[in-house]
Amino acid sequence: MPRQLGDLEDAVMSRVWQWNRPVTVREVLEDLQRERSIAYTTVMTVMDNLHQKGWVRREVDGRAYRYTAVSTRAAYAAALMNEAWSKSDNPAAALVAFFGMMSPTQRDALEDAVRMVRSDRPEVTPEAVPPEGADREHPAGR
């Protein structure tokens, strides 16, 4: 997993993710300038770095590039959570602590997500589990 985005990288990627279309440095610059004073070359460097790190792909459009996100913000957030969780020496305790930090709305979203994941998996029924000792390639044990 790539490292966590820096503040300016996150500000740029937020726009790329939100707009969900190929964007130019100029478009991102003009939107960022509503919040802060920033130079064109700074935004260009950040977008080039994001390309080098694999966060965006780019295509030539005249004398400029158009940048497109490689993955979604949700995938980025999931990768960060997975990375943090995998570093814990007690994953169950880390999850309990994380769930304890959640708002009621976040817990509802978590419950919805668990239901979606469970509905994607076929339920294991006793008939689907071969008896102990049975040859799994030959269900009748032959």
ChimeraX commands (.cxc) that place a marker at each C-alpha (Angstrom):
marker #1 position 0.00,0.00,0.00 radius 0.5
marker #1 position 1.26,3.49,-0.79 radius 0.5
marker #1 position 1.93,5.81,2.11 radius 0.5
marker #1 position -0.75,8.16,3.40 radius 0.5
marker #1 position -1.26,11.27,1.28 radius 0.5
marker #1 position 0.18,14.56,2.53 radius 0.5
marker #1 position -2.11,17.56,3.09 radius 0.5
marker #1 position -1.62,19.11,-0.36 radius 0.5
marker #1 position -1.72,15.72,-2.08 radius 0.5
marker #1 position -5.00,15.02,-0.30 radius 0.5
marker #1 position -6.41,18.41,-1.33 radius 0.5
marker #1 position -5.54,17.67,-4.97 radius 0.5
marker #1 position -6.82,14.08,-4.87 radius 0.5
marker #1 position -10.04,15.22,-3.18 radius 0.5
marker #1 position -10.82,17.28,-6.25 radius 0.5
marker #1 position -9.85,14.52,-8.67 radius 0.5
marker #1 position -12.08,12.06,-6.76 radius 0.5
marker #1 position -14.95,14.51,-6.37 radius 0.5
marker #1 position -15.01,15.60,-9.99 radius 0.5
marker #1 position -14.64,12.00,-11.21 radius 0.5
marker #1 position -13.35,12.99,-14.62 radius 0.5
marker #1 position -10.02,13.85,-16.23 radius 0.5
marker #1 position -8.74,17.17,-14.80 radius 0.5
marker #1 position -6.00,19.61,-15.68 radius 0.5
marker #1 position -3.49,21.30,-13.40 radius 0.5
marker #1 position -5.17,24.62,-14.22 radius 0.5
marker #1 position -8.61,23.39,-13.03 radius 0.5
marker #1 position -7.20,22.08,-9.77 radius 0.5
marker #1 position -5.15,25.26,-9.29 radius 0.5
marker #1 position -8.16,27.54,-9.76 radius 0.5
marker #1 position -10.22,25.55,-7.28 radius 0.5
marker #1 position -7.41,25.41,-4.71 radius 0.5
marker #1 position -6.87,29.18,-5.02 radius 0.5
marker #1 position -10.33,29.71,-3.53 radius 0.5
marker #1 position -8.90,28.43,-0.23 radius 0.5
marker #1 position -5.21,29.36,-0.35 radius 0.5
marker #1 position -2.53,31.14,-2.27 radius 0.5
marker #1 position -0.72,28.57,-4.37 radius 0.5
marker #1 position 1.43,28.61,-7.52 radius 0.5
marker #1 position 0.72,26.75,-10.73 radius 0.5
marker #1 position 4.13,25.06,-10.54 radius 0.5
marker #1 position 3.37,23.76,-7.05 radius 0.5
marker #1 position 0.14,22.10,-8.19 radius 0.5
marker #1 position 1.89,20.78,-11.30 radius 0.5
marker #1 position 4.65,19.24,-9.14 radius 0.5
marker #1 position 2.12,17.66,-6.76 radius 0.5
marker #1 position 0.13,16.16,-9.65 radius 0.5
marker #1 position 3.33,14.86,-11.24 radius 0.5
marker #1 position 4.31,13.30,-7.89 radius 0.5
marker #1 position 0.85,11.71,-7.60 radius 0.5
marker #1 position 1.36,10.28,-11.08 radius 0.5
marker #1 position 4.81,8.93,-10.18 radius 0.5
marker #1 position 3.36,7.34,-7.03 radius 0.5
marker #1 position 0.56,5.67,-9.00 radius 0.5
marker #1 position -2.39,7.63,-7.61 radius 0.5
marker #1 position -3.33,9.16,-10.98 radius 0.5
marker #1 position -2.80,8.32,-14.61 radius 0.5
marker #1 position -2.35,11.05,-17.19 radius 0.5
marker #1 position -2.93,11.58,-20.87 radius 0.5
marker #1 position -1.57,14.30,-23.09 radius 0.5
marker #1 position -4.16,16.91,-24.10 radius 0.5
marker #1 position -2.50,19.49,-26.34 radius 0.5
marker #1 position 0.35,21.01,-24.34 radius 0.5
marker #1 position -1.00,19.83,-20.98 radius 0.5
marker #1 position -1.96,16.62,-19.26 radius 0.5
marker #1 position -5.35,15.44,-18.06 radius 0.5
marker #1 position -5.18,13.45,-14.83 radius 0.5
marker #1 position -7.58,10.70,-13.73 radius 0.5
marker #1 position -7.70,8.87,-10.39 radius 0.5
marker #1 position -6.48,5.28,-10.47 radius 0.5
marker #1 position -8.75,4.23,-7.59 radius 0.5
marker #1 position -11.53,5.66,-5.45 radius 0.5
marker #1 position -11.36,7.54,-2.17 radius 0.5
marker #1 position -13.19,4.60,-0.59 radius 0.5
marker #1 position -10.45,2.21,-1.74 radius 0.5
marker #1 position -7.81,4.59,-0.37 radius 0.5
marker #1 position -9.58,4.80,3.01 radius 0.5
marker #1 position -9.99,1.02,3.13 radius 0.5
marker #1 position -6.29,0.51,2.40 radius 0.5
marker #1 position -5.35,2.92,5.20 radius 0.5
marker #1 position -7.64,1.15,7.66 radius 0.5
marker #1 position -6.30,-2.25,6.62 radius 0.5
marker #1 position -2.70,-1.07,6.96 radius 0.5
marker #1 position -3.33,0.33,10.45 radius 0.5
marker #1 position -5.22,-2.78,11.54 radius 0.5
marker #1 position -2.54,-5.13,10.23 radius 0.5
marker #1 position 0.10,-3.38,12.34 radius 0.5
marker #1 position -1.75,-4.07,15.58 radius 0.5
marker #1 position -0.45,-6.77,17.89 radius 0.5
marker #1 position -4.08,-7.36,18.97 radius 0.5
marker #1 position -6.38,-6.89,15.94 radius 0.5
marker #1 position -9.56,-7.67,17.90 radius 0.5
marker #1 position -8.77,-5.02,20.51 radius 0.5
marker #1 position -7.91,-2.53,17.77 radius 0.5
marker #1 position -11.28,-3.14,16.11 radius 0.5
marker #1 position -13.14,-2.76,19.41 radius 0.5
marker #1 position -11.34,0.53,20.06 radius 0.5
marker #1 position -12.05,1.70,16.50 radius 0.5
marker #1 position -15.74,0.81,16.77 radius 0.5
marker #1 position -15.87,2.68,20.07 radius 0.5
marker #1 position -14.72,5.85,18.29 radius 0.5
marker #1 position -17.51,5.62,15.72 radius 0.5
marker #1 position -20.54,7.83,15.70 radius 0.5
marker #1 position -23.98,6.20,15.55 radius 0.5
marker #1 position -24.14,7.07,11.83 radius 0.5
marker #1 position -20.78,5.40,11.23 radius 0.5
marker #1 position -21.90,2.31,13.15 radius 0.5
marker #1 position -25.03,2.14,10.98 radius 0.5
marker #1 position -22.83,2.34,7.88 radius 0.5
marker #1 position -20.64,-0.44,9.28 radius 0.5
marker #1 position -23.68,-2.65,9.90 radius 0.5
marker #1 position -24.87,-1.99,6.33 radius 0.5
marker #1 position -21.41,-2.90,4.99 radius 0.5
marker #1 position -21.32,-6.15,6.97 radius 0.5
marker #1 position -24.77,-7.07,5.63 radius 0.5
marker #1 position -23.57,-6.39,2.06 radius 0.5
marker #1 position -20.47,-8.53,2.51 radius 0.5
marker #1 position -22.48,-11.36,4.03 radius 0.5
marker #1 position -25.03,-11.27,1.21 radius 0.5
marker #1 position -22.20,-11.69,-1.33 radius 0.5
marker #1 position -21.12,-14.96,0.29 radius 0.5
marker #1 position -23.19,-18.08,-0.17 radius 0.5
marker #1 position -24.40,-19.43,3.13 radius 0.5
marker #1 position -22.77,-22.70,4.17 radius 0.5
marker #1 position -25.46,-25.29,4.74 radius 0.5
marker #1 position -24.91,-28.67,6.37 radius 0.5
marker #1 position -25.62,-30.33,3.00 radius 0.5
marker #1 position -22.80,-28.33,1.37 radius 0.5
marker #1 position -20.18,-29.55,3.85 radius 0.5
marker #1 position -18.85,-33.03,3.03 radius 0.5
marker #1 position -18.82,-35.50,5.90 radius 0.5
marker #1 position -15.55,-35.87,7.73 radius 0.5
marker #1 position -13.28,-38.33,5.95 radius 0.5
marker #1 position -15.09,-38.01,2.62 radius 0.5
marker #1 position -13.05,-37.41,-0.49 radius 0.5
marker #1 position -13.76,-33.79,-1.40 radius 0.5
marker #1 position -13.23,-34.43,-5.10 radius 0.5
marker #1 position -15.62,-37.36,-5.02 radius 0.5
marker #1 position -18.56,-36.37,-2.82 radius 0.5
marker #1 position -19.75,-39.93,-2.36 radius 0.5
marker #1 position -16.39,-40.81,-0.81 radius 0.5
marker #1 position -15.29,-42.94,-3.77 radius 0.5
marker link #1:1,2 radius 0.2
marker link #1:2,3 radius 0.2
marker link #1:3,4 radius 0.2
marker link #1:4,5 radius 0.2
marker link #1:5,6 radius 0.2
marker link #1:6,7 radius 0.2
marker link #1:7,8 radius 0.2
marker link #1:8,9 radius 0.2
marker link #1:9,10 radius 0.2
marker link #1:10,11 radius 0.2
marker link #1:11,12 radius 0.2
marker link #1:12,13 radius 0.2
marker link #1:13,14 radius 0.2
marker link #1:14,15 radius 0.2
marker link #1:15,16 radius 0.2
marker link #1:16,17 radius 0.2
marker link #1:17,18 radius 0.2
marker link #1:18,19 radius 0.2
marker link #1:19,20 radius 0.2
marker link #1:20,21 radius 0.2
marker link #1:21,22 radius 0.2
marker link #1:22,23 radius 0.2
marker link #1:23,24 radius 0.2
marker link #1:24,25 radius 0.2
marker link #1:25,26 radius 0.2
marker link #1:26,27 radius 0.2
marker link #1:27,28 radius 0.2
marker link #1:28,29 radius 0.2
marker link #1:29,30 radius 0.2
marker link #1:30,31 radius 0.2
marker link #1:31,32 radius 0.2
marker link #1:32,33 radius 0.2
marker link #1:33,34 radius 0.2
marker link #1:34,35 radius 0.2
marker link #1:35,36 radius 0.2
marker link #1:36,37 radius 0.2
marker link #1:37,38 radius 0.2
marker link #1:38,39 radius 0.2
marker link #1:39,40 radius 0.2
marker link #1:40,41 radius 0.2
marker link #1:41,42 radius 0.2
marker link #1:42,43 radius 0.2
marker link #1:43,44 radius 0.2
marker link #1:44,45 radius 0.2
marker link #1:45,46 radius 0.2
marker link #1:46,47 radius 0.2
marker link #1:47,48 radius 0.2
marker link #1:48,49 radius 0.2
marker link #1:49,50 radius 0.2
marker link #1:50,51 radius 0.2
marker link #1:51,52 radius 0.2
marker link #1:52,53 radius 0.2
marker link #1:53,54 radius 0.2
marker link #1:54,55 radius 0.2
marker link #1:55,56 radius 0.2
marker link #1:56,57 radius 0.2
marker link #1:57,58 radius 0.2
marker link #1:58,59 radius 0.2
marker link #1:59,60 radius 0.2
marker link #1:60,61 radius 0.2
marker link #1:61,62 radius 0.2
marker link #1:62,63 radius 0.2
marker link #1:63,64 radius 0.2
marker link #1:64,65 radius 0.2
marker link #1:65,66 radius 0.2
marker link #1:66,67 radius 0.2
marker link #1:67,68 radius 0.2
marker link #1:68,69 radius 0.2
marker link #1:69,70 radius 0.2
marker link #1:70,71 radius 0.2
marker link #1:71,72 radius 0.2
marker link #1:72,73 radius 0.2
marker link #1:73,74 radius 0.2
marker link #1:74,75 radius 0.2
marker link #1:75,76 radius 0.2
marker link #1:76,77 radius 0.2
marker link #1:77,78 radius 0.2
marker link #1:78,79 radius 0.2
marker link #1:79,80 radius 0.2
marker link #1:80,81 radius 0.2
marker link #1:81,82 radius 0.2
marker link #1:82,83 radius 0.2
marker link #1:83,84 radius 0.2
marker link #1:84,85 radius 0.2
marker link #1:85,86 radius 0.2
marker link #1:86,87 radius 0.2
marker link #1:87,88 radius 0.2
marker link #1:88,89 radius 0.2
marker link #1:89,90 radius 0.2
marker link #1:90,91 radius 0.2
marker link #1:91,92 radius 0.2
marker link #1:92,93 radius 0.2
marker link #1:93,94 radius 0.2
marker link #1:94,95 radius 0.2
marker link #1:95,96 radius 0.2
marker link #1:96,97 radius 0.2
marker link #1:97,98 radius 0.2
marker link #1:98,99 radius 0.2
marker link #1:99,100 radius 0.2
marker link #1:100,101 radius 0.2
marker link #1:101,102 radius 0.2
marker link #1:102,103 radius 0.2
marker link #1:103,104 radius 0.2
marker link #1:104,105 radius 0.2
marker link #1:105,106 radius 0.2
marker link #1:106,107 radius 0.2
marker link #1:107,108 radius 0.2
marker link #1:108,109 radius 0.2
marker link #1:109,110 radius 0.2
marker link #1:110,111 radius 0.2
marker link #1:111,112 radius 0.2
marker link #1:112,113 radius 0.2
marker link #1:113,114 radius 0.2
marker link #1:114,115 radius 0.2
marker link #1:115,116 radius 0.2
marker link #1:116,117 radius 0.2
marker link #1:117,118 radius 0.2
marker link #1:118,119 radius 0.2
marker link #1:119,120 radius 0.2
marker link #1:120,121 radius 0.2
marker link #1:121,122 radius 0.2
marker link #1:122,123 radius 0.2
marker link #1:123,124 radius 0.2
marker link #1:124,125 radius 0.2
marker link #1:125,126 radius 0.2
marker link #1:126,127 radius 0.2
marker link #1:127,128 radius 0.2
marker link #1:128,129 radius 0.2
marker link #1:129,130 radius 0.2
marker link #1:130,131 radius 0.2
marker link #1:131,132 radius 0.2
marker link #1:132,133 radius 0.2
marker link #1:133,134 radius 0.2
marker link #1:134,135 radius 0.2
marker link #1:135,136 radius 0.2
marker link #1:136,137 radius 0.2
marker link #1:137,138 radius 0.2
marker link #1:138,139 radius 0.2
marker link #1:139,140 radius 0.2
marker link #1:140,141 radius 0.2
marker link #1:141,142 radius 0.2
view
